[in-house]
Amino acid sequence: MQLEALGVPAIAICTVPFESGAKAMAALGGMPDYPFAIVQHPIGSLTPEQIRERAVEAAPQVIQSLLARKV
């Protein structure tokens, strides 16, 4: 959100169980429409290959969000 406030397009990535909390934090930060890429939980206990799979899962959401921004 700090990058967005500086005019740098950004998107947060969070796991399903934390989606509502992330949205609440964005709203409290004055950015209720802040974009999130939502991936499966967990993240912390994954192998590097499993993290890569989560990144592949998030990539289309990230690209779509960034391309949808007004220029």
PDB file with one MODEL, atoms N, CA, C and O in Angstrom:
MODEL        1
ATOM      1  N   MET A   1       0.826  -1.187   0.000  1.00  0.00           N
ATOM      2  CA  MET A   1       0.000   0.000   0.000  1.00  0.00           C
ATOM      3  C   MET A   1       0.870   1.250   0.000  1.00  0.00           C
ATOM      4  O   MET A   1       0.481   2.280  -0.552  1.00  0.00           O
ATOM      5  N   GLN A   2       2.037   1.166   0.612  1.00  0.00           N
ATOM      6  CA  GLN A   2       2.927   2.323   0.617  1.00  0.00           C
ATOM      7  C   GLN A   2       3.420   2.633  -0.797  1.00  0.00           C
ATOM      8  O   GLN A   2       3.545   3.800  -1.169  1.00  0.00           O
ATOM      9  N   LEU A   3       3.696   1.604  -1.576  1.00  0.00           N
ATOM     10  CA  LEU A   3       4.104   1.836  -2.958  1.00  0.00           C
ATOM     11  C   LEU A   3       2.985   2.482  -3.759  1.00  0.00           C
ATOM     12  O   LEU A   3       3.222   3.420  -4.520  1.00  0.00           O
ATOM     13  N   GLU A   4       1.772   1.986  -3.588  1.00  0.00           N
ATOM     14  CA  GLU A   4       0.611   2.569  -4.277  1.00  0.00           C
ATOM     15  C   GLU A   4       0.464   4.035  -3.916  1.00  0.00           C
ATOM     16  O   GLU A   4       0.176   4.859  -4.784  1.00  0.00           O
ATOM     17  N   ALA A   5       0.656   4.373  -2.651  1.00  0.00           N
ATOM     18  CA  ALA A   5       0.540   5.762  -2.204  1.00  0.00           C
ATOM     19  C   ALA A   5       1.580   6.643  -2.885  1.00  0.00           C
ATOM     20  O   ALA A   5       1.377   7.848  -3.034  1.00  0.00           O
ATOM     21  N   LEU A   6       2.689   6.045  -3.295  1.00  0.00           N
ATOM     22  CA  LEU A   6       3.742   6.785  -3.997  1.00  0.00           C
ATOM     23  C   LEU A   6       3.548   6.770  -5.508  1.00  0.00           C
ATOM     24  O   LEU A   6       4.363   7.323  -6.246  1.00  0.00           O
ATOM     25  N   GLY A   7       2.471   6.137  -5.969  1.00  0.00           N
ATOM     26  CA  GLY A   7       2.195   6.087  -7.397  1.00  0.00           C
ATOM     27  C   GLY A   7       2.793   4.894  -8.109  1.00  0.00           C
ATOM     28  O   GLY A   7       2.783   4.840  -9.339  1.00  0.00           O
ATOM     29  N   VAL A   8       3.314   3.937  -7.359  1.00  0.00           N
ATOM     30  CA  VAL A   8       3.908   2.744  -7.956  1.00  0.00           C
ATOM     31  C   VAL A   8       2.866   1.625  -7.910  1.00  0.00           C
ATOM     32  O   VAL A   8       2.470   1.206  -6.823  1.00  0.00           O
ATOM     33  N   PRO A   9       2.418   1.137  -9.063  1.00  0.00           N
ATOM     34  CA  PRO A   9       1.431   0.051  -9.057  1.00  0.00           C
ATOM     35  C   PRO A   9       1.975  -1.167  -8.309  1.00  0.00           C
ATOM     36  O   PRO A   9       3.109  -1.592  -8.532  1.00  0.00           O
ATOM     37  N   ALA A  10       1.162  -1.710  -7.432  1.00  0.00           N
ATOM     38  CA  ALA A  10       1.577  -2.857  -6.634  1.00  0.00           C
ATOM     39  C   ALA A  10       0.362  -3.725  -6.331  1.00  0.00           C
ATOM     40  O   ALA A  10      -0.781  -3.293  -6.482  1.00  0.00           O
ATOM     41  N   ILE A  11       0.623  -4.928  -5.912  1.00  0.00           N
ATOM     42  CA  ILE A  11      -0.433  -5.844  -5.515  1.00  0.00           C
ATOM     43  C   ILE A  11       0.123  -6.719  -4.404  1.00  0.00           C
ATOM     44  O   ILE A  11       1.287  -7.119  -4.444  1.00  0.00           O
ATOM     45  N   ALA A  12      -0.696  -7.012  -3.428  1.00  0.00           N
ATOM     46  CA  ALA A  12      -0.290  -7.898  -2.337  1.00  0.00           C
ATOM     47  C   ALA A  12      -0.725  -9.315  -2.668  1.00  0.00           C
ATOM     48  O   ALA A  12      -1.714  -9.536  -3.367  1.00  0.00           O
ATOM     49  N   ILE A  13       0.031 -10.258  -2.155  1.00  0.00           N
ATOM     50  CA  ILE A  13      -0.315 -11.666  -2.318  1.00  0.00           C
ATOM     51  C   ILE A  13      -0.562 -12.227  -0.925  1.00  0.00           C
ATOM     52  O   ILE A  13       0.275 -12.087  -0.033  1.00  0.00           O
ATOM     53  N   CYS A  14      -1.707 -12.857  -0.746  1.00  0.00           N
ATOM     54  CA  CYS A  14      -1.997 -13.472   0.546  1.00  0.00           C
ATOM     55  C   CYS A  14      -2.718 -14.796   0.328  1.00  0.00           C
ATOM     56  O   CYS A  14      -3.226 -15.077  -0.758  1.00  0.00           O
ATOM     57  N   THR A  15      -2.750 -15.597   1.378  1.00  0.00           N
ATOM     58  CA  THR A  15      -3.421 -16.882   1.285  1.00  0.00           C
ATOM     59  C   THR A  15      -4.879 -16.743   1.699  1.00  0.00           C
ATOM     60  O   THR A  15      -5.263 -15.788   2.375  1.00  0.00           O
ATOM     61  N   VAL A  16      -5.667 -17.697   1.287  1.00  0.00           N
ATOM     62  CA  VAL A  16      -7.120 -17.673   1.479  1.00  0.00           C
ATOM     63  C   VAL A  16      -7.529 -17.325   2.916  1.00  0.00           C
ATOM     64  O   VAL A  16      -8.389 -16.462   3.094  1.00  0.00           O
ATOM     65  N   PRO A  17      -6.954 -17.954   3.949  1.00  0.00           N
ATOM     66  CA  PRO A  17      -7.424 -17.650   5.305  1.00  0.00           C
ATOM     67  C   PRO A  17      -7.177 -16.206   5.745  1.00  0.00           C
ATOM     68  O   PRO A  17      -7.819 -15.728   6.680  1.00  0.00           O
ATOM     69  N   PHE A  18      -6.259 -15.512   5.084  1.00  0.00           N
ATOM     70  CA  PHE A  18      -5.921 -14.154   5.476  1.00  0.00           C
ATOM     71  C   PHE A  18      -6.560 -13.089   4.589  1.00  0.00           C
ATOM     72  O   PHE A  18      -6.303 -11.898   4.768  1.00  0.00           O
ATOM     73  N   GLU A  19      -7.382 -13.504   3.643  1.00  0.00           N
ATOM     74  CA  GLU A  19      -7.997 -12.555   2.708  1.00  0.00           C
ATOM     75  C   GLU A  19      -8.847 -11.513   3.428  1.00  0.00           C
ATOM     76  O   GLU A  19      -8.715 -10.321   3.149  1.00  0.00           O
ATOM     77  N   SER A  20      -9.705 -11.927   4.335  1.00  0.00           N
ATOM     78  CA  SER A  20     -10.583 -10.955   4.998  1.00  0.00           C
ATOM     79  C   SER A  20      -9.775  -9.994   5.853  1.00  0.00           C
ATOM     80  O   SER A  20     -10.089  -8.805   5.905  1.00  0.00           O
ATOM     81  N   GLY A  21      -8.747 -10.482   6.521  1.00  0.00           N
ATOM     82  CA  GLY A  21      -7.895  -9.600   7.322  1.00  0.00           C
ATOM     83  C   GLY A  21      -7.134  -8.613   6.460  1.00  0.00           C
ATOM     84  O   GLY A  21      -6.984  -7.448   6.829  1.00  0.00           O
ATOM     85  N   ALA A  22      -6.650  -9.072   5.310  1.00  0.00           N
ATOM     86  CA  ALA A  22      -5.925  -8.190   4.398  1.00  0.00           C
ATOM     87  C   ALA A  22      -6.844  -7.099   3.865  1.00  0.00           C
ATOM     88  O   ALA A  22      -6.439  -5.941   3.752  1.00  0.00           O
ATOM     89  N   LYS A  23      -8.075  -7.465   3.538  1.00  0.00           N
ATOM     90  CA  LYS A  23      -9.029  -6.470   3.055  1.00  0.00           C
ATOM     91  C   LYS A  23      -9.372  -5.461   4.149  1.00  0.00           C
ATOM     92  O   LYS A  23      -9.525  -4.270   3.876  1.00  0.00           O
ATOM     93  N   ALA A  24      -9.491  -5.939   5.380  1.00  0.00           N
ATOM     94  CA  ALA A  24      -9.768  -5.035   6.500  1.00  0.00           C
ATOM     95  C   ALA A  24      -8.612  -4.056   6.698  1.00  0.00           C
ATOM     96  O   ALA A  24      -8.838  -2.869   6.932  1.00  0.00           O
ATOM     97  N   MET A  25      -7.388  -4.542   6.604  1.00  0.00           N
ATOM     98  CA  MET A  25      -6.221  -3.667   6.755  1.00  0.00           C
ATOM     99  C   MET A  25      -6.163  -2.639   5.628  1.00  0.00           C
ATOM    100  O   MET A  25      -5.820  -1.480   5.863  1.00  0.00           O
ATOM    101  N   ALA A  26      -6.493  -3.051   4.424  1.00  0.00           N
ATOM    102  CA  ALA A  26      -6.504  -2.112   3.298  1.00  0.00           C
ATOM    103  C   ALA A  26      -7.553  -1.034   3.533  1.00  0.00           C
ATOM    104  O   ALA A  26      -7.299   0.145   3.285  1.00  0.00           O
ATOM    105  N   ALA A  27      -8.718  -1.427   4.004  1.00  0.00           N
ATOM    106  CA  ALA A  27      -9.778  -0.445   4.275  1.00  0.00           C
ATOM    107  C   ALA A  27      -9.347   0.515   5.377  1.00  0.00           C
ATOM    108  O   ALA A  27      -9.571   1.721   5.273  1.00  0.00           O
ATOM    109  N   LEU A  28      -8.732  -0.012   6.429  1.00  0.00           N
ATOM    110  CA  LEU A  28      -8.242   0.848   7.511  1.00  0.00           C
ATOM    111  C   LEU A  28      -7.155   1.792   7.027  1.00  0.00           C
ATOM    112  O   LEU A  28      -7.001   2.895   7.551  1.00  0.00           O
ATOM    113  N   GLY A  29      -6.397   1.351   6.017  1.00  0.00           N
ATOM    114  CA  GLY A  29      -5.338   2.174   5.450  1.00  0.00           C
ATOM    115  C   GLY A  29      -5.844   3.156   4.404  1.00  0.00           C
ATOM    116  O   GLY A  29      -5.053   3.850   3.765  1.00  0.00           O
ATOM    117  N   GLY A  30      -7.168   3.217   4.227  1.00  0.00           N
ATOM    118  CA  GLY A  30      -7.744   4.172   3.287  1.00  0.00           C
ATOM    119  C   GLY A  30      -7.747   3.703   1.840  1.00  0.00           C
ATOM    120  O   GLY A  30      -7.982   4.501   0.933  1.00  0.00           O
ATOM    121  N   MET A  31      -7.488   2.420   1.612  1.00  0.00           N
ATOM    122  CA  MET A  31      -7.460   1.884   0.251  1.00  0.00           C
ATOM    123  C   MET A  31      -8.352   0.644   0.179  1.00  0.00           C
ATOM    124  O   MET A  31      -7.849  -0.466   0.005  1.00  0.00           O
ATOM    125  N   PRO A  32      -9.672   0.818   0.311  1.00  0.00           N
ATOM    126  CA  PRO A  32     -10.568  -0.340   0.368  1.00  0.00           C
ATOM    127  C   PRO A  32     -10.577  -1.184  -0.906  1.00  0.00           C
ATOM    128  O   PRO A  32     -10.982  -2.346  -0.866  1.00  0.00           O
ATOM    129  N   ASP A  33     -10.145  -0.631  -2.018  1.00  0.00           N
ATOM    130  CA  ASP A  33     -10.119  -1.380  -3.275  1.00  0.00           C
ATOM    131  C   ASP A  33      -8.729  -1.908  -3.618  1.00  0.00           C
ATOM    132  O   ASP A  33      -8.478  -2.314  -4.753  1.00  0.00           O
ATOM    133  N   TYR A  34      -7.837  -1.902  -2.648  1.00  0.00           N
ATOM    134  CA  TYR A  34      -6.476  -2.374  -2.901  1.00  0.00           C
ATOM    135  C   TYR A  34      -6.523  -3.817  -3.398  1.00  0.00           C
ATOM    136  O   TYR A  34      -7.228  -4.642  -2.816  1.00  0.00           O
ATOM    137  N   PRO A  35      -5.787  -4.139  -4.464  1.00  0.00           N
ATOM    138  CA  PRO A  35      -5.869  -5.481  -5.053  1.00  0.00           C
ATOM    139  C   PRO A  35      -5.026  -6.519  -4.305  1.00  0.00           C
ATOM    140  O   PRO A  35      -3.959  -6.217  -3.770  1.00  0.00           O
ATOM    141  N   PHE A  36      -5.533  -7.726  -4.289  1.00  0.00           N
ATOM    142  CA  PHE A  36      -4.832  -8.861  -3.700  1.00  0.00           C
ATOM    143  C   PHE A  36      -4.862 -10.020  -4.671  1.00  0.00           C
ATOM    144  O   PHE A  36      -5.868 -10.266  -5.337  1.00  0.00           O
ATOM    145  N   ALA A  37      -3.755 -10.725  -4.745  1.00  0.00           N
ATOM    146  CA  ALA A  37      -3.737 -12.028  -5.410  1.00  0.00           C
ATOM    147  C   ALA A  37      -3.904 -13.043  -4.285  1.00  0.00           C
ATOM    148  O   ALA A  37      -3.164 -13.023  -3.302  1.00  0.00           O
ATOM    149  N   ILE A  38      -4.862 -13.909  -4.435  1.00  0.00           N
ATOM    150  CA  ILE A  38      -5.164 -14.887  -3.393  1.00  0.00           C
ATOM    151  C   ILE A  38      -4.674 -16.264  -3.837  1.00  0.00           C
ATOM    152  O   ILE A  38      -5.028 -16.748  -4.912  1.00  0.00           O
ATOM    153  N   VAL A  39      -3.859 -16.879  -2.996  1.00  0.00           N
ATOM    154  CA  VAL A  39      -3.331 -18.207  -3.290  1.00  0.00           C
ATOM    155  C   VAL A  39      -3.697 -19.169  -2.165  1.00  0.00           C
ATOM    156  O   VAL A  39      -4.149 -18.762  -1.095  1.00  0.00           O
ATOM    157  N   GLN A  40      -3.490 -20.438  -2.433  1.00  0.00           N
ATOM    158  CA  GLN A  40      -3.783 -21.472  -1.448  1.00  0.00           C
ATOM    159  C   GLN A  40      -2.860 -21.345  -0.234  1.00  0.00           C
ATOM    160  O   GLN A  40      -1.732 -20.862  -0.335  1.00  0.00           O
ATOM    161  N   HIS A  41      -3.361 -21.784   0.893  1.00  0.00           N
ATOM    162  CA  HIS A  41      -2.612 -21.814   2.137  1.00  0.00           C
ATOM    163  C   HIS A  41      -2.064 -23.223   2.295  1.00  0.00           C
ATOM    164  O   HIS A  41      -2.735 -24.159   1.860  1.00  0.00           O
ATOM    165  N   PRO A  42      -0.913 -23.441   2.877  1.00  0.00           N
ATOM    166  CA  PRO A  42       0.005 -22.520   3.528  1.00  0.00           C
ATOM    167  C   PRO A  42       1.096 -22.051   2.574  1.00  0.00           C
ATOM    168  O   PRO A  42       1.143 -22.449   1.410  1.00  0.00           O
ATOM    169  N   ILE A  43       1.962 -21.205   3.092  1.00  0.00           N
ATOM    170  CA  ILE A  43       3.138 -20.744   2.351  1.00  0.00           C
ATOM    171  C   ILE A  43       4.414 -21.102   3.116  1.00  0.00           C
ATOM    172  O   ILE A  43       5.365 -21.633   2.542  1.00  0.00           O
ATOM    173  N   GLY A  44       4.419 -20.805   4.410  1.00  0.00           N
ATOM    174  CA  GLY A  44       5.633 -20.908   5.224  1.00  0.00           C
ATOM    175  C   GLY A  44       6.312 -22.262   5.254  1.00  0.00           C
ATOM    176  O   GLY A  44       7.532 -22.328   5.406  1.00  0.00           O
ATOM    177  N   SER A  45       5.573 -23.329   5.117  1.00  0.00           N
ATOM    178  CA  SER A  45       6.160 -24.665   5.240  1.00  0.00           C
ATOM    179  C   SER A  45       6.450 -25.335   3.893  1.00  0.00           C
ATOM    180  O   SER A  45       6.762 -26.524   3.843  1.00  0.00           O
ATOM    181  N   LEU A  46       6.346 -24.573   2.811  1.00  0.00           N
ATOM    182  CA  LEU A  46       6.498 -25.167   1.485  1.00  0.00           C
ATOM    183  C   LEU A  46       7.951 -25.271   1.042  1.00  0.00           C
ATOM    184  O   LEU A  46       8.819 -24.528   1.499  1.00  0.00           O
ATOM    185  N   THR A  47       8.186 -26.211   0.141  1.00  0.00           N
ATOM    186  CA  THR A  47       9.502 -26.345  -0.492  1.00  0.00           C
ATOM    187  C   THR A  47       9.636 -25.262  -1.567  1.00  0.00           C
ATOM    188  O   THR A  47       8.642 -24.650  -1.958  1.00  0.00           O
ATOM    189  N   PRO A  48      10.850 -25.027  -2.040  1.00  0.00           N
ATOM    190  CA  PRO A  48      11.014 -24.051  -3.120  1.00  0.00           C
ATOM    191  C   PRO A  48      10.135 -24.367  -4.342  1.00  0.00           C
ATOM    192  O   PRO A  48       9.585 -23.452  -4.955  1.00  0.00           O
ATOM    193  N   GLU A  49      10.000 -25.629  -4.694  1.00  0.00           N
ATOM    194  CA  GLU A  49       9.165 -25.987  -5.844  1.00  0.00           C
ATOM    195  C   GLU A  49       7.698 -25.682  -5.575  1.00  0.00           C
ATOM    196  O   GLU A  49       6.989 -25.223  -6.470  1.00  0.00           O
ATOM    197  N   GLN A  50       7.242 -25.927  -4.373  1.00  0.00           N
ATOM    198  CA  GLN A  50       5.858 -25.624  -4.021  1.00  0.00           C
ATOM    199  C   GLN A  50       5.609 -24.116  -3.996  1.00  0.00           C
ATOM    200  O   GLN A  50       4.525 -23.662  -4.360  1.00  0.00           O
ATOM    201  N   ILE A  51       6.591 -23.350  -3.577  1.00  0.00           N
ATOM    202  CA  ILE A  51       6.479 -21.886  -3.618  1.00  0.00           C
ATOM    203  C   ILE A  51       6.373 -21.426  -5.062  1.00  0.00           C
ATOM    204  O   ILE A  51       5.603 -20.518  -5.376  1.00  0.00           O
ATOM    205  N   ARG A  52       7.145 -22.053  -5.940  1.00  0.00           N
ATOM    206  CA  ARG A  52       7.072 -21.735  -7.374  1.00  0.00           C
ATOM    207  C   ARG A  52       5.654 -21.993  -7.887  1.00  0.00           C
ATOM    208  O   ARG A  52       5.132 -21.203  -8.673  1.00  0.00           O
ATOM    209  N   GLU A  53       5.032 -23.075  -7.458  1.00  0.00           N
ATOM    210  CA  GLU A  53       3.660 -23.374  -7.863  1.00  0.00           C
ATOM    211  C   GLU A  53       2.693 -22.286  -7.394  1.00  0.00           C
ATOM    212  O   GLU A  53       1.780 -21.907  -8.129  1.00  0.00           O
ATOM    213  N   ARG A  54       2.891 -21.785  -6.180  1.00  0.00           N
ATOM    214  CA  ARG A  54       2.042 -20.698  -5.679  1.00  0.00           C
ATOM    215  C   ARG A  54       2.262 -19.433  -6.506  1.00  0.00           C
ATOM    216  O   ARG A  54       1.318 -18.692  -6.779  1.00  0.00           O
ATOM    217  N   ALA A  55       3.509 -19.189  -6.902  1.00  0.00           N
ATOM    218  CA  ALA A  55       3.806 -18.021  -7.737  1.00  0.00           C
ATOM    219  C   ALA A  55       3.109 -18.136  -9.089  1.00  0.00           C
ATOM    220  O   ALA A  55       2.571 -17.154  -9.600  1.00  0.00           O
ATOM    221  N   VAL A  56       3.119 -19.328  -9.661  1.00  0.00           N
ATOM    222  CA  VAL A  56       2.426 -19.561 -10.933  1.00  0.00           C
ATOM    223  C   VAL A  56       0.928 -19.345 -10.745  1.00  0.00           C
ATOM    224  O   VAL A  56       0.261 -18.809 -11.629  1.00  0.00           O
ATOM    225  N   GLU A  57       0.405 -19.756  -9.608  1.00  0.00           N
ATOM    226  CA  GLU A  57      -1.004 -19.561  -9.288  1.00  0.00           C
ATOM    227  C   GLU A  57      -1.349 -18.071  -9.168  1.00  0.00           C
ATOM    228  O   GLU A  57      -2.423 -17.641  -9.588  1.00  0.00           O
ATOM    229  N   ALA A  58      -0.441 -17.300  -8.599  1.00  0.00           N
ATOM    230  CA  ALA A  58      -0.677 -15.866  -8.377  1.00  0.00           C
ATOM    231  C   ALA A  58      -0.441 -15.025  -9.632  1.00  0.00           C
ATOM    232  O   ALA A  58      -1.057 -13.970  -9.786  1.00  0.00           O
ATOM    233  N   ALA A  59       0.431 -15.468 -10.521  1.00  0.00           N
ATOM    234  CA  ALA A  59       0.850 -14.652 -11.663  1.00  0.00           C
ATOM    235  C   ALA A  59      -0.305 -14.086 -12.496  1.00  0.00           C
ATOM    236  O   ALA A  59      -0.292 -12.887 -12.777  1.00  0.00           O
ATOM    237  N   PRO A  60      -1.299 -14.877 -12.904  1.00  0.00           N
ATOM    238  CA  PRO A  60      -2.382 -14.300 -13.701  1.00  0.00           C
ATOM    239  C   PRO A  60      -3.154 -13.207 -12.955  1.00  0.00           C
ATOM    240  O   PRO A  60      -3.581 -12.221 -13.556  1.00  0.00           O
ATOM    241  N   GLN A  61      -3.331 -13.388 -11.641  1.00  0.00           N
ATOM    242  CA  GLN A  61      -4.026 -12.378 -10.849  1.00  0.00           C
ATOM    243  C   GLN A  61      -3.216 -11.077 -10.791  1.00  0.00           C
ATOM    244  O   GLN A  61      -3.768  -9.981 -10.890  1.00  0.00           O
ATOM    245  N   VAL A  62      -1.907 -11.221 -10.629  1.00  0.00           N
ATOM    246  CA  VAL A  62      -1.025 -10.052 -10.563  1.00  0.00           C
ATOM    247  C   VAL A  62      -1.042  -9.312 -11.897  1.00  0.00           C
ATOM    248  O   VAL A  62      -1.199  -8.092 -11.933  1.00  0.00           O
ATOM    249  N   ILE A  63      -0.884 -10.040 -12.973  1.00  0.00           N
ATOM    250  CA  ILE A  63      -0.865  -9.434 -14.313  1.00  0.00           C
ATOM    251  C   ILE A  63      -2.191  -8.749 -14.593  1.00  0.00           C
ATOM    252  O   ILE A  63      -2.207  -7.607 -15.053  1.00  0.00           O
ATOM    253  N   GLN A  64      -3.289  -9.413 -14.328  1.00  0.00           N
ATOM    254  CA  GLN A  64      -4.602  -8.824 -14.572  1.00  0.00           C
ATOM    255  C   GLN A  64      -4.782  -7.531 -13.778  1.00  0.00           C
ATOM    256  O   GLN A  64      -5.286  -6.539 -14.303  1.00  0.00           O
ATOM    257  N   SER A  65      -4.374  -7.549 -12.534  1.00  0.00           N
ATOM    258  CA  SER A  65      -4.520  -6.362 -11.691  1.00  0.00           C
ATOM    259  C   SER A  65      -3.693  -5.194 -12.227  1.00  0.00           C
ATOM    260  O   SER A  65      -4.184  -4.069 -12.314  1.00  0.00           O
ATOM    261  N   LEU A  66      -2.454  -5.462 -12.581  1.00  0.00           N
ATOM    262  CA  LEU A  66      -1.565  -4.391 -13.047  1.00  0.00           C
ATOM    263  C   LEU A  66      -2.018  -3.850 -14.403  1.00  0.00           C
ATOM    264  O   LEU A  66      -1.939  -2.646 -14.646  1.00  0.00           O
ATOM    265  N   LEU A  67      -2.487  -4.720 -15.280  1.00  0.00           N
ATOM    266  CA  LEU A  67      -2.939  -4.267 -16.586  1.00  0.00           C
ATOM    267  C   LEU A  67      -4.272  -3.505 -16.515  1.00  0.00           C
ATOM    268  O   LEU A  67      -4.583  -2.709 -17.400  1.00  0.00           O
ATOM    269  N   ALA A  68      -5.038  -3.749 -15.481  1.00  0.00           N
ATOM    270  CA  ALA A  68      -6.337  -3.077 -15.339  1.00  0.00           C
ATOM    271  C   ALA A  68      -6.189  -1.659 -14.792  1.00  0.00           C
ATOM    272  O   ALA A  68      -7.175  -0.924 -14.733  1.00  0.00           O
ATOM    273  N   ARG A  69      -4.991  -1.261 -14.394  1.00  0.00           N
ATOM    274  CA  ARG A  69      -4.791   0.062 -13.813  1.00  0.00           C
ATOM    275  C   ARG A  69      -4.953   1.149 -14.859  1.00  0.00           C
ATOM    276  O   ARG A  69      -4.608   0.978 -16.029  1.00  0.00           O
ATOM    277  N   LYS A  70      -5.483   2.262 -14.403  1.00  0.00           N
ATOM    278  CA  LYS A  70      -5.567   3.439 -15.297  1.00  0.00           C
ATOM    279  C   LYS A  70      -4.188   4.026 -15.436  1.00  0.00           C
ATOM    280  O   LYS A  70      -3.455   4.161 -14.456  1.00  0.00           O
ATOM    281  N   VAL A  71      -3.836   4.372 -16.649  1.00  0.00           N
ATOM    282  CA  VAL A  71      -2.518   4.935 -16.922  1.00  0.00           C
ATOM    283  C   VAL A  71      -2.560   6.433 -16.788  1.00  0.00           C
ATOM    284  O   VAL A  71      -1.543   7.099 -16.980  1.00  0.00           O
TER     285      VAL A  71
ENDMDL
END
